[in-house]
């Protein structure tokens, strides 16, 4: 059991997973039946380069924090954590956050990132007063009426195709890079990551022009009957030719055929062309959230 002689921060490892779960559940009510799954997930996160800390006094844990590297974004780490309600407003949260920021700066972490539901939430206000800023806003859109889909557009400058697994993975990584490398929302995929996450190669549809894949959409049917589309991209030199709309409709028609009761897609608020396309097809915005960021490099001298 962890023991603290005074208000103190300690690094935590897999052995402290159960204790961290209890603290996490006190901050945000969680089903106790998730204990084993969460501790196993924490162990995997630590093996992949994540780090964890606790703060407490005596034998009482007061809070925790974790940092996890974001796949495809070197130097960017997701921040999660908090202080249990009974121990708040005692400076423990600030002490823990400042410790993480110093550790991140010394480790040459480029950016800390934290998702919040609203900018007026207590967690968001806490971070915004301590060197975090609004990095971007994301939205969730859903389409509920798949029976009213427009037909597939005629006269596209290419065809829509599927590829065998190995080819599909390689083409996806290449087309994604050609589509998004210059965009702020680009989060490159590794081939191994795509292969592990792809349920079936047919979930990747490609726009092919003169024998070369120049666009891709990843669509899948979730176990609860929802369809999900993400990402969808067209190589920059082929944009503005209707290929994005064609791929979207091909994915939507396929999801309807497979029995999807609704389809969701996420995007950055700043991605105006994509937002306009989705809303023109009947998607409605149902949720939004924000990512706050902190650049630890600028805090080294503090």
HUSULDA-V993619 format. One record per residue. RES is the residue in one letter. PHI is phi in whole degrees, 0 to 359 (* if undefined). Layout:
res: {RES RES}
phi: {PHI PHI}
This chain:
res: {X X X X X X X X X X X X X X X X X X X X X X X X X X X X X X X X X X X X X X X X X X X X X X X X X X X X X X X X X X X X X X X X X X X X X X X X X X X X X X X X X X X X X X X X X X X X X X X X X X X X X X X X X X X X X X X X X X X X X X X X X X X X X X X X X X X X X X X X X X X X X X X X X X X X X X X X X X X X X X X X X X X X X X X X X X X X X X X X X X X X X X X X X X X X X X X X X X X X X X X X X X X X X X X X X X X X X X X X X X X X X X X X X X X X X X X X X X X X X X X X X X X X X X X X X X X X X X X X X X X X X X X X X X X X X X X X X X X X X X X X X X X X X X X X X X X X X X X X X X X X X X}
phi: {* 289 225 237 279 201 303 212 250 229 292 239 236 304 296 265 303 295 295 296 296 298 294 300 292 288 280 222 315 225 297 300 293 270 305 298 297 290 294 293 297 299 300 295 297 293 294 269 106 285 222 219 220 235 229 188 214 62 260 256 283 250 185 208 207 229 235 230 297 273 304 83 234 306 85 256 232 280 255 221 156 163 242 298 307 291 247 282 63 239 87 291 297 296 300 293 295 297 298 297 297 293 299 295 297 291 268 59 291 282 203 260 229 220 273 227 283 214 287 266 298 301 296 296 297 301 290 295 275 228 78 269 219 284 272 193 244 241 231 245 247 226 245 257 253 279 285 262 294 294 291 299 293 269 78 296 281 166 225 255 224 242 234 300 310 299 293 299 297 296 293 300 300 294 294 301 298 291 275 234 301 266 264 294 269 295 224 306 258 269 303 296 294 295 299 288 268 281 290 205 300 294 286 256 251 241 271 243 239 52 82 241 290 237 206 208 226 256 230 208 259 280 303 273 95 278 263 225 237 173 265 224 208 236 308 304 288 248 285 82 243 88 291 296 296 297 295 301 293 297 294 294 296 293 295 297 300 274 98 298 267 195 229 239 210 250 200 287 302 286 277 299 301 294 302 296 298 296 291 293 266 103 290 240 284 242 198 210 205 234 248 264 226 222 256 298 305 286 258 300 280 283}
